[in-house]
Amino acid sequence: MITSNRETYSAHRNLQARNFICHASQAKTVSLVGDFNHWNPSAHPMQRGPDGAWTARIEIRHGHHRYAFLADDQLLLDPQAMGVARNDQGQRVSLIAVS
């Protein structure tokens, strides 16, 4: 199959690595959920660091994405987010722009 350069180099096909940090030191489990993983808590479990902060590094496509941290089944906003939006259930979630 032959693809055009436009399809091969489309910004929508490009992935960029992003780091996410959640400061929920009392949580037993934390996951990164969002549009990019269909809000699936199993898709991006976060790792607890020595300082108690939870981290995840994922590759994410170009565009605007809604996301949140799911800490012990509670949605938490990211204070470092670029903005706040609403998910499909009307809950406040974080917003990131990837370019």
Backbone as CSV, one residue per row, in Angstrom:
resi,resn,N_x,N_y,N_z,CA_x,CA_y,CA_z,C_x,C_y,C_z
1,MET,0.838,-1.173,0.000,0.000,0.000,0.000,0.886,1.240,0.000
2,ILE,0.607,2.159,-0.864,1.373,3.394,-0.961,0.614,4.497,-0.236
3,THR,1.314,5.218,0.630,0.699,6.344,1.338,1.388,7.624,0.914
4,SER,0.640,8.690,0.972,1.219,9.980,0.611,2.038,10.518,1.774
5,ASN,2.927,11.454,1.472,3.707,12.102,2.531,2.802,12.788,3.529
6,ARG,1.681,13.306,3.060,0.752,13.989,3.957,0.232,13.033,5.026
7,GLU,-0.111,11.790,4.641,-0.580,10.809,5.611,0.554,10.335,6.511
8,THR,1.730,10.123,5.941,2.874,9.620,6.697,3.320,10.613,7.757
9,TYR,3.294,11.887,7.440,3.810,12.907,8.349,2.717,13.743,8.995
10,SER,1.510,13.265,8.975,0.399,13.990,9.575,0.643,14.186,11.066
11,ALA,0.329,15.380,11.559,0.489,15.664,12.994,-0.399,14.756,13.833
12,HIS,-1.489,14.278,13.263,-2.387,13.405,14.020,-1.797,12.019,14.227
13,ARG,-0.773,11.652,13.470,-0.135,10.351,13.626,1.071,10.426,14.559
14,ASN,1.565,11.612,14.805,2.757,11.784,15.641,2.429,11.587,17.111
15,LEU,3.336,10.935,17.808,3.202,10.749,19.250,4.294,11.551,19.944
16,GLN,3.957,12.104,21.080,4.941,12.806,21.895,4.850,12.292,23.323
17,ALA,5.994,12.085,23.945,6.035,11.611,25.335,5.696,12.760,26.275
18,ARG,4.877,12.469,27.256,4.513,13.451,28.280,4.618,12.791,29.648
19,ASN,5.099,13.550,30.621,5.183,13.090,32.002,4.004,13.639,32.786
20,PHE,3.421,12.801,33.622,2.317,13.197,34.494,2.719,12.881,35.922
21,ILE,2.436,13.806,36.838,2.779,13.643,38.253,1.545,13.932,39.089
22,CYS,1.232,13.014,39.980,0.095,13.169,40.891,0.610,13.128,42.324
23,HIS,0.287,14.157,43.085,0.701,14.222,44.487,-0.454,13.735,45.367
24,ALA,-0.531,12.423,45.492,-1.556,11.790,46.327,-0.857,10.729,47.166
25,SER,-0.027,11.194,48.095,0.846,10.287,48.852,0.081,9.274,49.696
26,GLN,-1.160,9.563,50.044,-1.943,8.632,50.867,-2.665,7.578,50.044
27,ALA,-2.690,7.729,48.731,-3.420,6.797,47.863,-2.736,5.432,47.815
28,LYS,-3.541,4.408,47.667,-3.013,3.049,47.520,-2.731,2.738,46.046
29,THR,-3.563,3.257,45.152,-3.364,3.091,43.717,-3.741,4.380,43.004
30,VAL,-3.029,4.681,41.921,-3.341,5.848,41.091,-3.157,5.439,39.633
31,SER,-4.108,5.835,38.807,-4.033,5.588,37.370,-4.261,6.898,36.630
32,LEU,-3.699,6.981,35.448,-3.930,8.106,34.557,-5.027,7.679,33.590
33,VAL,-6.138,8.400,33.599,-7.261,8.075,32.717,-7.587,9.294,31.864
34,GLY,-8.090,9.054,30.665,-8.446,10.169,29.797,-8.977,9.712,28.457
35,ASP,-9.234,10.703,27.609,-9.712,10.426,26.256,-8.760,9.495,25.511
36,PHE,-7.475,9.640,25.771,-6.443,8.899,25.044,-6.416,7.415,25.381
37,ASN,-7.060,7.010,26.481,-7.121,5.580,26.815,-8.549,5.136,27.137
38,HIS,-9.526,5.891,26.645,-10.946,5.579,26.827,-11.329,5.491,28.303
39,TRP,-10.651,6.282,29.144,-10.917,6.372,30.590,-10.763,5.009,31.271
40,ASN,-9.845,4.207,30.754,-9.606,2.861,31.272,-8.544,2.915,32.370
41,PRO,-8.904,2.634,33.630,-7.933,2.716,34.727,-6.825,1.674,34.646
42,SER,-6.992,0.629,33.854,-5.950,-0.388,33.710,-4.908,-0.013,32.662
43,ALA,-5.213,0.967,31.817,-4.334,1.292,30.691,-3.027,1.957,31.116
44,HIS,-3.071,2.866,32.088,-1.868,3.596,32.499,-1.778,3.708,34.022
45,PRO,-1.460,2.588,34.700,-1.249,2.674,36.154,-0.005,3.520,36.420
46,MET,-0.052,4.306,37.466,1.077,5.176,37.806,1.946,4.488,38.853
47,GLN,3.210,4.880,38.886,4.179,4.302,39.822,4.474,5.287,40.940
48,ARG,4.489,4.784,42.166,4.802,5.640,43.316,6.315,5.813,43.419
49,GLY,6.751,7.058,43.568,8.159,7.366,43.732,8.539,7.403,45.198
50,PRO,9.837,7.511,45.498,10.310,7.554,46.881,9.743,8.721,47.682
51,ASP,9.382,9.804,46.988,8.826,10.983,47.667,7.318,10.887,47.873
52,GLY,6.698,9.779,47.429,5.258,9.589,47.586,4.447,10.073,46.398
53,ALA,5.066,10.769,45.460,4.361,11.231,44.262,4.224,10.073,43.275
54,TRP,3.145,10.083,42.515,2.877,9.065,41.510,3.224,9.625,40.137
55,THR,3.878,8.825,39.300,4.289,9.309,37.987,3.932,8.306,36.894
56,ALA,3.752,8.853,35.695,3.560,8.038,34.495,4.104,8.833,33.322
57,ARG,4.718,8.146,32.403,5.199,8.754,31.155,4.517,7.992,30.028
58,ILE,3.747,8.716,29.227,3.039,8.066,28.124,3.280,8.832,26.832
59,GLU,3.093,8.131,25.736,3.134,8.775,24.433,1.698,9.111,24.053
60,ILE,1.503,10.338,23.627,0.156,10.837,23.363,0.133,11.562,22.019
61,ARG,-0.958,11.441,21.316,-1.093,12.052,19.997,-1.328,13.559,20.081
62,HIS,-1.003,14.217,18.992,-1.238,15.643,18.819,-2.721,15.950,19.079
63,GLY,-2.999,17.055,19.732,-4.373,17.497,19.943,-4.626,17.878,21.386
64,HIS,-5.888,18.137,21.690,-6.325,18.460,23.047,-6.937,17.205,23.655
65,HIS,-6.564,16.923,24.894,-7.025,15.709,25.561,-7.528,16.039,26.962
66,ARG,-8.657,15.427,27.317,-9.172,15.509,28.691,-8.607,14.328,29.462
67,TYR,-8.273,14.566,30.735,-7.702,13.488,31.548,-7.879,13.806,33.031
68,ALA,-7.590,12.829,33.862,-7.613,13.006,35.314,-6.772,11.898,35.939
69,PHE,-6.487,12.077,37.206,-5.852,11.015,37.985,-6.969,10.286,38.727
70,LEU,-6.940,8.971,38.705,-7.908,8.173,39.440,-7.182,7.582,40.638
71,ALA,-7.344,8.227,41.787,-6.660,7.828,43.024,-7.670,7.133,43.927
72,ASP,-7.469,5.851,44.129,-8.396,5.053,44.950,-9.845,5.307,44.537
73,ASP,-10.107,5.239,43.240,-11.440,5.388,42.640,-12.025,6.798,42.741
74,GLN,-11.204,7.798,43.008,-11.658,9.191,43.055,-10.911,9.996,41.991
75,LEU,-11.664,10.711,41.143,-11.043,11.543,40.117,-10.407,12.777,40.752
76,LEU,-9.155,13.039,40.398,-8.443,14.217,40.886,-7.975,15.047,39.700
77,LEU,-8.098,16.358,39.814,-7.578,17.264,38.802,-6.064,17.370,38.924
78,ASP,-5.425,17.695,37.835,-3.983,17.937,37.815,-3.757,19.436,37.978
79,PRO,-3.132,19.879,39.080,-2.907,21.323,39.271,-1.951,21.908,38.233
80,GLN,-1.204,21.059,37.527,-0.286,21.524,36.488,-0.925,21.517,35.097
81,ALA,-2.205,21.199,35.015,-2.892,21.098,33.723,-2.974,22.453,33.031
82,MET,-3.178,22.410,31.728,-3.312,23.630,30.931,-4.700,24.237,31.043
83,GLY,-5.630,23.486,31.581,-6.991,23.982,31.723,-7.875,22.929,32.346
84,VAL,-9.150,23.266,32.474,-10.144,22.367,33.047,-11.289,22.248,32.045
85,ALA,-11.801,21.034,31.897,-12.915,20.759,30.999,-13.883,19.829,31.739
86,ARG,-14.853,19.315,31.027,-15.806,18.343,31.589,-15.723,17.053,30.778
87,ASN,-15.818,15.918,31.484,-15.873,14.645,30.770,-17.312,14.388,30.337
88,ASP,-17.571,13.230,29.741,-18.906,12.925,29.222,-19.952,12.794,30.329
89,GLN,-19.525,12.609,31.569,-20.459,12.529,32.707,-20.619,13.883,33.392
90,GLY,-19.992,14.925,32.858,-20.108,16.268,33.424,-19.158,16.548,34.568
91,GLN,-18.233,15.629,34.851,-17.276,15.832,35.932,-16.137,16.729,35.442
92,ARG,-15.615,17.553,36.348,-14.471,18.405,36.013,-13.227,17.536,35.873
93,VAL,-12.506,17.730,34.758,-11.278,16.989,34.490,-10.234,17.966,33.941
94,SER,-9.020,17.511,33.879,-7.902,18.342,33.399,-7.826,18.314,31.871
95,LEU,-7.120,19.307,31.332,-6.962,19.443,29.890,-5.500,19.637,29.554
96,ILE,-5.034,18.919,28.519,-3.659,19.068,28.034,-3.712,19.254,26.528
97,ALA,-2.842,20.125,26.025,-2.684,20.319,24.585,-1.321,19.774,24.186
98,VAL,-1.284,18.938,23.172,-0.045,18.353,22.690,0.144,18.816,21.243
99,SER,1.305,19.407,20.975,1.562,19.870,19.595,2.935,19.421,19.140
